[in-house]
Amino acid sequence: MPPPIAPEVQAKNEIARTLKTYVDAYKQLNVDGIRRVFPGVSPGIAAQFKDIQSIATCTFGDPEYIDLKAGGRLRGSRRAMDASYRR
């Protein structure tokens, strides 16, 4: 039986999965998918996506974990996103 996963590791894994879900939705121009991860996203995102055919690249830098709580809660994070678009 594998040893239990430390709460900090578990939290970082959950955050990584959440960010991947967000990036996947963003790459697919899936506004509903983005809202499931980030309900506070600007209502104008759908209009912004109207003029975009596809996202050529979408990359994130490594997250900076500021305050982790057990269960994947993140009080704050800085994460840079770079994307290029095909119009």
Buried (B, 14 or more C-beta within 10 A) or exposed (E): EEEEEEEEEBBBEBBEEBBEBBBBBBBEBEBEBBBBBBEEBEEEBBEEBEEEEEBEEBEBEEBEBEEBEEEBEBEEEEEEEEBEBEE
